[in-house]
Amino acid sequence: MAGEGNGAGEGTGIVLLNLGGPETVDDVGPFLTELFADREIIPLPAQRWLGPFIAKRRTRSVQELYEGIGGGSPILRWTREQGQGMVERLDRLSPETAPHRFYVAFRYIRPDSEEALRQMKADGVRRAVAFTQYQHFSCATTGSSLNELWRASSRLGLVRQFNWSVIDRWPTHPSFVRVMAKKVAEGLARFPESERDEVLLLFSAHSLPLSVIDRGDPYPLEVGASVHEVLKAGGFWNPHLLSYQSEVGPVRWLGPSTEQVIKDLGAKGQKNVLVVGIAFTSDHIETLSEIDIEYAHLASEVGIGRFERAPAFNDDPAFQDALADIVLEHLRSGEACTRQYGLRCPGCENPQCRNILNPVAPFERMPLKG
């Protein structure tokens, strides 16, 4: 069975797009430098100078956070394990599009888009799928990763090398919803049975700058849709809230912040809280450090008696099943993307946004504003 860039023959190449994370403490500086250079996620005034300044200033404090979780992010390890399980399932489910190979393309750290593209060419791949590992579409996440994938194709002279389609979002896909509901149930099982119905479910997603949201980005809508479907699928009657975490940089961010919500819940006497990482596909710094250490300590300080987190997908075979289901449905549809992908944000001014190189099916983008 095919895996990450090995084997011969055309088959189908599936590029797993994600933000990524530093594998070692030494990788933190370069990672932050790339992050703060990206205007598509954190637009800054005088970004060419201010971005590197912020990255350098934050490096040591962020290194300390990674030291607290073992010295680096596990996101590459989990992405590779998830990708391997996905393609093994696809080879069985869809022999007509096999062999299937996965390629990791992180936005701010290696392996990056150029590495993925070079390996795809070496493997003789022609049919390619860009598969976002952000369940919820945003121009700052999926959009930025796709734009970099297309730029990398141009830099390498591979613009005509592959026939592309894009899995641009999957916030309410039944397979994702089922496995997320499973994780919520696993989290609730950590509380005494007599108290489970009263546990507050705090769904937490990565925040985004308000400048991104204000131009019409669909991210909050799609995160909310996921929460609704997960609650319905799991039959959960628990009180629940949605908040956002991981704000960085001197800009205004989408709220309410998870940190502030925890403070407010403690002040109101809430005793049991289960945090659910609704927008994360594996453990990384936001779960292992921000939630498990920083927020857990805060919860104790403000009087929350029991504070737990629903397990991440990591190596759960059910999530690998879900990834395979999503890709299989996409391949059988014959479509280049969802109908929503071509709809630019009303305030979009980025001519790159919502592009697809050599789409496998007809595709049109909404014009830029004005």
C-alpha positions as CSV (number, residue, x, y, z in Angstrom):
1,M,0.0,0.0,0.0
2,A,1.2,3.5,-0.8
3,G,2.2,6.0,1.9
4,E,4.0,9.3,2.1
5,G,5.6,9.7,-1.3
6,N,6.8,6.2,-1.9
7,G,6.0,3.8,-4.7
8,A,5.6,4.1,-8.5
9,G,2.7,4.8,-10.8
10,E,0.3,7.7,-11.2
11,G,-2.5,7.0,-8.8
12,T,-3.8,9.9,-6.6
13,G,-1.7,12.3,-4.5
14,I,-3.4,13.8,-1.5
15,V,-1.7,16.9,0.0
16,L,-2.6,17.3,3.7
17,L,-2.5,21.1,4.3
18,N,-2.0,22.4,7.8
19,L,-0.3,25.2,9.8
20,G,2.3,22.8,11.2
21,G,4.4,23.2,14.3
22,P,8.1,23.3,15.4
23,E,9.4,19.8,15.9
24,T,12.2,21.0,18.2
25,V,12.9,24.1,20.3
26,D,15.4,25.3,17.7
27,D,12.6,25.4,15.1
28,V,10.5,27.8,17.1
29,G,12.2,31.0,15.8
30,P,12.0,30.1,12.1
31,F,8.4,29.0,12.6
32,L,7.3,32.3,14.3
33,T,9.2,34.3,11.6
34,E,7.2,32.6,8.9
35,L,3.9,33.0,10.8
36,F,4.3,36.7,11.4
37,A,5.3,37.3,7.8
38,D,2.0,36.0,6.5
39,R,-0.4,38.9,5.9
40,E,-3.2,36.4,5.1
41,I,-3.4,35.4,8.7
42,I,-2.0,38.3,10.7
43,P,-2.0,41.5,8.8
44,L,0.4,44.0,10.5
45,P,1.4,47.6,9.7
46,A,4.9,47.7,8.3
47,Q,4.8,43.9,8.4
48,R,8.3,43.5,6.8
49,W,9.8,45.0,9.9
50,L,7.2,44.5,12.6
51,G,6.7,40.8,11.8
52,P,10.4,39.7,12.4
53,F,10.5,42.0,15.5
54,I,7.5,40.3,17.1
55,A,8.8,36.8,16.2
56,K,12.1,37.5,17.8
57,R,10.6,39.0,20.9
58,R,8.3,36.0,21.4
59,T,10.7,33.2,20.6
60,R,12.1,32.5,24.0
61,S,8.7,32.5,25.8
62,V,7.3,30.1,23.1
63,Q,10.3,27.9,23.4
64,E,9.6,27.5,27.1
65,L,6.0,26.4,26.3
66,Y,7.4,23.7,23.9
67,E,9.9,22.6,26.5
68,G,6.9,22.1,28.8
69,I,5.3,19.6,26.4
70,G,8.5,17.6,25.6
71,G,10.4,20.0,23.4
72,G,8.4,20.1,20.2
73,S,5.1,19.7,18.5
74,P,3.7,16.2,17.7
75,I,1.5,17.5,14.8
76,L,3.8,16.1,12.1
77,R,3.9,12.6,13.7
78,W,0.1,12.6,14.1
79,T,-0.5,13.9,10.6
80,R,1.7,11.2,9.1
81,E,-0.1,8.5,11.1
82,Q,-3.5,9.8,10.1
83,G,-2.4,10.1,6.4
84,Q,-1.1,6.6,6.4
85,G,-4.3,5.2,7.8
86,M,-6.3,7.2,5.3
87,V,-4.5,6.0,2.2
88,E,-4.5,2.4,3.3
89,R,-8.3,2.6,3.6
90,L,-8.6,4.4,0.3
91,D,-6.6,1.7,-1.5
92,R,-9.2,-0.8,-0.4
93,L,-12.3,1.4,-0.9
94,S,-11.3,2.9,-4.3
95,P,-8.9,0.6,-6.2
96,E,-9.8,2.6,-9.4
97,T,-8.0,5.7,-8.1
98,A,-5.2,3.8,-6.3
99,P,-2.4,3.8,-5.4
100,H,-3.1,6.7,-3.0
101,R,-0.2,8.6,-1.5
102,F,-0.3,11.4,1.1
103,Y,2.0,14.4,1.2
104,V,2.3,16.8,4.1
105,A,2.4,20.5,3.3
106,F,2.8,22.7,6.4
107,R,2.4,26.4,6.0
108,Y,5.1,27.7,8.4
109,I,7.6,24.8,8.8
110,R,8.9,21.9,6.9
111,P,7.7,19.7,5.3
112,D,6.3,22.5,3.2
113,S,4.5,22.8,-0.1
114,E,7.7,22.7,-2.2
115,E,8.7,19.4,-0.7
116,A,5.3,17.9,-1.2
117,L,5.2,19.0,-4.9
118,R,8.7,17.8,-5.6
119,Q,7.9,14.4,-4.2
120,M,4.6,14.2,-6.1
121,K,6.5,14.8,-9.3
122,A,9.1,12.2,-8.5
123,D,6.3,9.7,-7.8
124,G,4.7,10.3,-11.1
125,V,1.5,11.6,-9.7
126,R,-0.9,13.5,-12.1
127,R,-4.2,13.5,-10.2
128,A,-3.8,15.6,-7.0
129,V,-6.2,16.6,-4.2
130,A,-5.4,19.5,-1.8
131,F,-7.1,18.3,1.4
132,T,-7.3,21.0,4.1
133,Q,-6.8,19.7,7.6
134,Y,-8.7,22.8,8.9
135,Q,-12.2,21.5,9.0
136,H,-13.6,25.1,8.8
137,F,-12.7,27.3,5.9
138,S,-11.0,30.6,6.4
139,C,-8.9,32.7,4.1
140,A,-6.4,33.0,6.9
141,T,-5.9,29.2,7.2
142,T,-7.0,27.1,4.3
143,G,-6.9,30.0,1.9
144,S,-3.3,30.9,3.0
145,S,-2.2,27.3,2.7
146,L,-3.7,26.9,-0.8
147,N,-2.3,30.2,-2.0
148,E,1.2,29.1,-0.9
149,L,0.7,25.7,-2.6
150,W,-0.1,27.5,-5.9
151,R,2.8,29.9,-5.4
152,A,5.2,27.0,-4.8
153,S,3.9,25.3,-8.0
154,S,4.9,28.5,-9.9
155,R,8.3,28.8,-8.2
156,L,9.1,25.2,-9.1
157,G,7.8,25.4,-12.7
158,L,5.0,22.8,-11.9
159,V,2.0,24.9,-12.8
160,R,0.8,22.3,-15.4
161,Q,2.2,19.2,-13.7
162,F,-0.9,18.1,-11.8
163,N,-4.7,18.1,-12.3
164,W,-6.1,19.5,-9.0
165,S,-9.2,19.4,-7.0
166,V,-9.7,20.8,-3.5
167,I,-11.4,19.6,-0.4
168,D,-11.8,23.1,1.0
169,R,-13.9,22.4,4.1
170,W,-15.8,19.7,6.0
171,P,-17.4,21.2,9.1
172,T,-20.6,19.1,9.0
173,H,-19.4,16.0,7.2
174,P,-21.2,13.1,8.9
175,S,-18.0,11.1,9.4
176,F,-16.3,14.0,11.1
177,V,-19.3,14.8,13.2
178,R,-19.6,11.2,14.4
179,V,-15.9,10.9,15.5
180,M,-16.1,14.3,17.2
181,A,-19.2,13.3,19.1
182,K,-17.3,10.1,20.1
183,K,-14.5,12.3,21.6
184,V,-17.0,14.4,23.5
185,A,-18.5,11.2,25.0
186,E,-15.0,10.0,25.9
187,G,-14.4,13.3,27.6
188,L,-17.7,13.2,29.5
189,A,-16.8,9.7,30.7
190,R,-14.1,11.2,32.8
191,F,-16.7,12.8,35.1
192,P,-18.8,10.9,37.7
193,E,-21.9,9.5,36.0
194,S,-24.2,11.4,38.4
195,E,-22.7,14.7,37.2
196,R,-22.3,14.2,33.5
197,D,-25.5,15.9,32.4
198,E,-24.5,19.1,34.2
199,V,-21.0,19.3,32.7
200,L,-20.6,22.4,30.7
201,L,-19.2,21.7,27.2
202,L,-16.8,24.5,26.2
203,F,-16.1,24.2,22.5
204,S,-12.9,26.0,21.8
205,A,-11.5,26.9,18.3
206,H,-8.5,28.8,17.2
207,S,-9.2,32.5,17.0
208,L,-8.7,34.8,14.0
209,P,-8.0,38.5,13.6
210,L,-11.2,40.5,13.4
211,S,-10.0,42.1,10.2
212,V,-10.3,38.7,8.6
213,I,-13.8,38.1,10.0
214,D,-15.0,41.6,9.1
215,R,-14.5,41.2,5.4
216,G,-16.9,38.3,5.4
217,D,-14.8,35.2,6.3
218,P,-17.1,32.1,6.9
219,Y,-15.0,30.7,9.7
220,P,-17.3,31.5,12.7
221,L,-20.4,30.3,10.8
222,E,-18.8,27.0,10.0
223,V,-17.4,26.4,13.5
224,G,-20.9,27.1,14.9
225,A,-22.3,24.6,12.4
226,S,-19.9,21.9,13.7
227,V,-20.9,22.5,17.3
228,H,-24.6,22.2,16.4
229,E,-24.2,19.0,14.5
230,V,-21.9,17.4,17.1
231,L,-24.4,18.1,19.9
232,K,-27.2,16.6,17.8
233,A,-25.3,13.6,16.7
234,G,-24.2,12.8,20.2
235,G,-27.6,13.5,21.8
236,F,-25.9,15.8,24.3
237,W,-28.2,17.9,26.4
238,N,-25.4,19.6,28.3
239,P,-25.2,23.3,28.6
240,H,-22.6,24.5,26.0
241,L,-20.6,27.5,24.9
242,L,-18.3,28.4,22.0
243,S,-15.1,30.4,22.5
244,Y,-11.8,31.1,20.8
245,Q,-8.2,30.7,21.8
246,S,-4.6,31.4,20.8
247,E,-4.6,35.1,20.1
248,V,-1.2,36.4,19.1
249,G,0.1,39.8,17.9
250,P,-1.1,43.4,18.3
251,V,-4.4,43.1,16.5
252,R,-8.0,42.6,17.7
253,W,-9.1,38.9,17.6
254,L,-12.4,37.1,17.4
255,G,-14.0,36.4,20.8
256,P,-15.1,35.5,23.3
257,S,-11.7,34.3,24.4
258,T,-11.5,30.9,26.0
259,E,-9.4,32.3,28.8
260,Q,-12.0,35.0,29.7
261,V,-14.9,32.5,29.4
262,I,-13.1,30.2,32.0
263,K,-12.8,33.2,34.3
264,D,-16.4,34.1,33.9
265,L,-17.6,30.5,34.5
266,G,-15.6,30.3,37.7
267,A,-17.1,33.6,38.9
268,K,-20.6,32.1,38.2
269,G,-19.9,29.0,40.2
270,Q,-19.6,26.5,37.4
271,K,-17.9,23.3,38.8
272,N,-17.5,21.0,35.9
273,V,-16.2,22.0,32.5
274,L,-15.2,19.8,29.5
275,V,-13.2,21.7,26.8
276,V,-13.7,20.3,23.3
277,G,-11.1,21.3,20.6
278,I,-13.7,21.6,17.8
279,A,-11.3,22.9,15.2
280,F,-8.2,20.7,15.9
281,T,-7.3,17.4,14.2
282,S,-4.6,16.4,16.7
283,D,-2.7,17.4,19.8
284,H,-0.3,20.3,19.5
285,I,0.7,23.4,21.5
286,E,-2.9,24.7,21.7
287,T,-4.1,21.5,23.4
288,L,-1.1,20.2,25.3
289,S,0.1,23.5,26.7
290,E,-2.6,26.2,26.3
291,I,-5.6,24.0,27.4
292,D,-4.0,21.3,29.5
293,I,-1.6,23.5,31.4
294,E,-2.5,27.2,31.2
295,Y,-6.3,26.9,31.2
296,A,-6.4,24.0,33.6
297,H,-4.4,26.1,36.1
298,L,-6.6,29.1,35.5
299,A,-9.7,26.9,36.1
300,S,-8.4,25.8,39.4
301,E,-7.6,29.3,40.4
302,V,-11.2,30.6,39.7
303,G,-12.9,27.7,41.5
304,I,-13.9,25.2,38.8
305,G,-13.7,21.9,40.6
306,R,-13.2,19.6,37.6
307,F,-11.7,20.7,34.3
308,E,-11.1,18.2,31.5
309,R,-10.4,18.1,27.8
310,A,-12.0,15.8,25.3
311,P,-9.3,13.6,23.7
312,A,-7.8,14.7,20.3
313,F,-8.2,12.5,17.3
314,N,-4.4,11.6,17.1
315,D,-4.2,7.9,16.2
316,D,-7.8,7.0,16.6
317,P,-8.8,4.7,13.7
318,A,-12.2,6.2,13.6
319,F,-10.7,9.5,12.5
320,Q,-8.7,7.8,9.8
321,D,-11.9,6.2,8.6
322,A,-13.5,9.7,8.5
323,L,-10.6,11.1,6.5
324,A,-10.9,8.3,4.0
325,D,-14.7,8.8,3.8
326,I,-14.3,12.5,3.0
327,V,-11.7,11.9,0.3
328,L,-13.7,9.0,-1.2
329,E,-16.8,11.1,-1.4
330,H,-14.9,13.9,-3.0
331,L,-13.2,11.7,-5.6
332,R,-16.5,10.1,-6.6
333,S,-18.2,13.5,-7.0
334,G,-15.9,14.5,-9.8
335,E,-16.1,18.1,-8.6
336,A,-13.2,20.5,-8.3
337,C,-14.4,21.9,-4.9
338,T,-17.5,22.7,-2.9
339,R,-19.9,25.3,-4.3
340,Q,-18.9,27.7,-1.6
341,Y,-15.2,27.7,-2.5
342,G,-15.6,30.0,-5.4
343,L,-17.5,32.6,-3.4
344,R,-15.0,35.2,-2.3
345,C,-15.5,37.1,0.9
346,P,-17.6,40.3,0.1
347,G,-14.6,42.4,1.2
348,C,-11.9,40.3,-0.5
349,E,-9.1,42.3,-2.1
350,N,-6.7,39.3,-2.7
351,P,-6.5,38.3,-6.4
352,Q,-5.0,34.9,-5.4
353,C,-7.9,33.9,-3.2
354,R,-10.1,30.9,-4.2
355,N,-7.9,29.8,-7.1
356,I,-7.3,26.2,-8.3
357,L,-4.6,25.3,-10.7
358,N,-5.6,23.0,-13.6
359,P,-9.0,22.1,-12.0
360,V,-10.3,18.6,-12.8
361,A,-13.8,20.1,-13.5
362,P,-15.2,23.5,-14.4
363,F,-14.5,26.1,-11.8
364,E,-15.4,29.8,-11.5
365,R,-14.5,32.4,-8.9
366,M,-16.6,35.3,-7.8
367,P,-15.0,38.6,-9.0
368,L,-13.1,40.8,-6.6
369,K,-15.0,43.6,-5.0
370,G,-15.3,46.8,-7.0
